[in-house]
Structure formats: structure tokens, C-alpha cells
Amino acid sequence: MTRGILIAAALVLASAATAETVGELHENELKAIDKNNDGFLSRDEFDAFSDYAFQEMDDDKNGTLGLDEAKPFLDIKQFQDVDRDNDDFISRAEYDAQMNDDFNAADKNGNGQLD
């Protein structure tokens, strides 16, 4: 996977995703995420990608993202928005909650996939 894919994850994480966000991914990045190559991101594909992205951003492998780890991908405001308990770390639960919210916001027709 490439740094570009991680940046794409950060874009999704940073604000509510839209269908246009997925559409703006480079073709190679989308192919890396779209495991069955159907041109859509299923919930399972999105979740697998989200898991991979979190693990890659978690440099010290402590299960949280500190500001220094997130800084290449999120600005301070975005970081604070995801850090729901304001403890200066993005926990895995906070990350997963944001990614879930983003997927649901992007899944405009509620079919469980992003087109």
C-alpha cells in the first residue's frame, strides 16, 4: 500500500466522506482497496482498509494515534474532532466510530457500498 492510500484514509477520516471522495481516489489506490475489482467499496472492503490505515499510522503500535502520528494526515482541528474524549489521542474506538460515521454519510443510498 502507498502513502497516497493513507492520505485517502485521512481524508475520509477528517470529514464526512462523500461519493466524490471515493471518486477522487487514483485508480491504483482504488484498486488496492477494492479487492473484488467491482468499482465499488463494500463495507467489508472499507473496514479492511480502515484497519490497515490505522495500523500503518500507529507508528509506536500502542493502539492510539497521537498528534505526531496523525500530523502527516490531519490538521489540529481535524485531530480534535476525531479525539472525542479530548485526551490528546485518537483511540481505536474513536477512529472506528469516525470511520463508521464517514461510511454511513457517504453511503447515500444505504446499499452498503460506496460508488
C-alpha positions as semicolon CSV with decimal commas, in nm:
position;residue;x (nm);y (nm);z (nm)
1;M;0,000;0,000;0,000
2;T;0,113;0,352;-0,061
3;R;0,129;0,672;0,139
4;G;-0,135;0,804;-0,103
5;I;-0,380;0,546;0,024
6;L;-0,310;0,651;0,381
7;I;-0,374;1,009;0,283
8;A;-0,702;0,898;0,128
9;A;-0,791;0,734;0,460
10;A;-0,709;1,055;0,640
11;L;-0,933;1,249;0,403
12;V;-1,217;1,012;0,479
13;L;-1,138;1,026;0,849
14;A;-1,107;1,404;0,857
15;S;-1,459;1,481;0,745
16;A;-1,776;1,307;0,642
17;A;-1,700;1,117;0,325
18;T;-1,890;1,176;0,006
19;A;-1,921;0,969;-0,306
20;E;-1,693;1,227;-0,467
21;T;-1,420;1,144;-0,214
22;V;-1,412;0,785;-0,333
23;G;-1,432;0,904;-0,694
24;E;-1,126;1,122;-0,644
25;L;-0,903;0,831;-0,541
26;H;-0,644;0,748;-0,803
27;E;-0,727;0,435;-0,998
28;N;-0,436;0,238;-0,847
29;E;-0,538;0,337;-0,496
30;L;-0,899;0,236;-0,557
31;K;-0,786;-0,099;-0,699
32;A;-0,578;-0,163;-0,388
33;I;-0,884;-0,104;-0,169
34;D;-1,148;-0,258;-0,400
35;K;-1,043;-0,621;-0,352
36;N;-1,308;-0,770;-0,582
37;N;-1,248;-0,506;-0,852
38;D;-1,616;-0,424;-0,898
39;G;-1,561;-0,047;-0,893
40;F;-1,735;-0,005;-0,557
41;L;-1,615;-0,011;-0,198
42;S;-1,819;-0,250;0,011
43;R;-1,845;-0,209;0,387
44;D;-1,607;-0,504;0,432
45;E;-1,351;-0,354;0,192
46;F;-1,380;-0,015;0,361
47;D;-1,341;-0,170;0,707
48;A;-1,038;-0,375;0,599
49;F;-0,880;-0,064;0,452
50;S;-0,962;0,138;0,763
51;D;-0,799;-0,127;0,980
52;Y;-0,488;-0,128;0,762
53;A;-0,467;0,253;0,763
54;F;-0,493;0,274;1,142
55;Q;-0,220;0,015;1,188
56;E;0,007;0,198;0,945
57;M;-0,047;0,536;1,111
58;D;0,009;0,390;1,460
59;D;0,389;0,415;1,442
60;D;0,455;0,310;1,801
61;K;0,193;0,031;1,784
62;N;0,032;0,133;2,114
63;G;-0,326;0,124;1,982
64;T;-0,372;0,502;1,974
65;L;-0,279;0,784;1,738
66;G;-0,100;1,073;1,898
67;L;-0,083;1,412;1,734
68;D;0,265;1,344;1,596
69;E;0,145;1,023;1,431
70;A;-0,164;1,190;1,287
71;K;0,004;1,516;1,189
72;P;0,103;1,399;0,836
73;F;-0,264;1,324;0,767
74;L;-0,480;1,552;0,984
75;D;-0,457;1,914;1,087
76;I;-0,507;2,003;1,454
77;K;-0,880;2,081;1,412
78;Q;-0,946;1,752;1,237
79;F;-0,749;1,567;1,505
80;Q;-0,950;1,734;1,780
81;D;-1,278;1,648;1,607
82;V;-1,189;1,278;1,597
83;D;-1,048;1,282;1,953
84;R;-1,396;1,273;2,104
85;D;-1,283;1,243;2,468
86;N;-1,023;1,521;2,430
87;D;-0,737;1,317;2,580
88;D;-0,494;1,416;2,300
89;F;-0,502;1,067;2,148
90;I;-0,726;0,908;1,889
91;S;-0,817;0,570;2,033
92;R;-0,907;0,281;1,811
93;A;-1,269;0,317;1,924
94;E;-1,272;0,688;1,830
95;Y;-1,113;0,611;1,494
96;D;-1,360;0,329;1,424
97;A;-1,655;0,548;1,524
98;Q;-1,541;0,823;1,287
99;M;-1,482;0,581;1,003
100;N;-1,827;0,429;1,061
101;D;-1,985;0,776;1,057
102;D;-1,795;0,861;0,739
103;F;-1,900;0,542;0,563
104;N;-2,264;0,594;0,657
105;A;-2,252;0,956;0,539
106;A;-2,101;0,853;0,207
107;D;-2,341;0,563;0,151
108;K;-2,612;0,794;0,020
109;N;-2,849;0,523;-0,095
110;G;-2,788;0,292;0,202
111;N;-2,687;-0,006;-0,008
112;G;-2,374;-0,085;0,193
113;Q;-2,126;0,024;-0,069
114;L;-1,962;0,342;-0,189
115;D;-1,981;0,414;-0,561
